[in-house]
Amino acid sequence: MAARLEVTNTTFFLWRQSATNKLKELQWFSVPTDPKLESRFPWWDCSKFPASRISAYMNDSRAGSGPAFLSVYVLETNGVYIMYIQGTKGGR
């Protein structure tokens, strides 16, 4: 699963507050290139930005019906927050 959202400053900070203690926050994150994902979703361009502009929010869950992984990469540009969301079930 992959999604790209553009949200306002207020929306992002409300989301970030709700994600506290649920997702691990990593500043200055270098998003790895993923040719398969990038060819399927041309808008998945977050690996092209320098780490200094990206924050990552991650959760690695092994509870429930098997492993699941959620990554949210966030880029702020001109007052808009672009959130790249990637989730997998059954491993990375």
C-alpha positions as CSV (number, residue, x, y, z in Angstrom):
1,M,0.0,0.0,0.0
2,A,1.3,3.5,-0.8
3,A,-0.3,6.9,-0.6
4,R,0.7,10.5,-0.9
5,L,-1.2,13.3,1.0
6,E,-0.7,17.0,1.0
7,V,-1.9,18.5,4.2
8,T,-1.9,21.9,6.0
9,N,0.4,22.8,8.8
10,T,-2.5,22.4,11.3
11,T,-3.5,19.0,10.0
12,F,0.0,17.7,10.0
13,F,0.7,18.8,13.6
14,L,-2.6,17.3,14.8
15,W,-1.6,14.0,13.1
16,R,1.9,14.2,14.6
17,Q,0.5,14.8,18.1
18,S,-1.8,11.8,17.7
19,A,1.1,9.6,16.5
20,T,3.2,10.4,19.5
21,N,4.2,7.1,21.4
22,K,2.8,5.1,18.5
23,L,5.3,5.8,15.8
24,K,9.1,6.3,16.1
25,E,10.1,9.8,14.8
26,L,13.4,10.1,12.9
27,Q,14.7,13.5,11.8
28,W,17.0,13.9,8.8
29,F,16.0,10.7,7.2
30,S,17.4,9.5,3.9
31,V,14.5,7.6,2.1
32,P,15.9,4.6,0.3
33,T,15.2,4.4,-3.4
34,D,12.6,1.8,-4.4
35,P,12.6,1.3,-8.2
36,K,9.6,-1.1,-8.1
37,L,7.5,1.4,-6.0
38,E,8.6,4.4,-8.1
39,S,7.8,2.7,-11.4
40,R,4.3,1.7,-10.1
41,F,3.6,5.1,-8.5
42,P,5.4,8.0,-10.4
43,W,4.5,10.4,-7.7
44,W,6.6,8.4,-5.1
45,D,9.6,10.8,-5.4
46,C,10.5,11.2,-1.7
47,S,13.9,9.5,-2.2
48,K,15.0,12.4,-4.4
49,F,15.0,14.9,-1.5
50,P,17.9,15.4,0.8
51,A,17.7,13.9,4.3
52,S,17.8,17.3,5.8
53,R,14.2,17.9,4.5
54,I,12.7,14.6,5.4
55,S,11.3,13.3,8.7
56,A,10.2,9.7,9.0
57,Y,7.6,8.1,11.3
58,M,7.8,4.3,11.6
59,N,6.0,1.5,13.3
60,D,7.1,-2.1,13.2
61,S,4.3,-4.3,14.6
62,R,4.5,-8.0,15.2
63,A,1.2,-8.3,17.0
64,G,-2.0,-9.7,15.7
65,S,-2.2,-11.7,12.5
66,G,1.5,-11.3,11.5
67,P,4.2,-8.7,10.9
68,A,3.2,-5.3,9.5
69,F,5.3,-2.3,8.8
70,L,4.2,1.4,8.4
71,S,6.5,4.2,7.2
72,V,5.4,7.8,6.8
73,Y,7.9,10.1,5.2
74,V,7.2,13.8,5.6
75,L,8.5,16.8,3.5
76,E,7.5,20.4,4.2
77,T,7.5,22.7,1.3
78,N,6.0,26.2,1.1
79,G,3.8,25.6,4.2
80,V,2.4,22.4,2.8
81,Y,3.3,19.0,4.3
82,I,3.6,16.2,1.8
83,M,3.2,12.8,3.5
84,Y,4.4,9.7,1.7
85,I,2.8,6.6,3.4
86,Q,3.9,3.1,2.8
87,G,2.6,0.0,4.5
88,T,3.3,-3.7,4.2
89,K,1.8,-6.7,5.7
90,G,3.8,-9.9,6.1
91,G,7.3,-8.3,6.2
92,R,9.0,-5.4,4.5
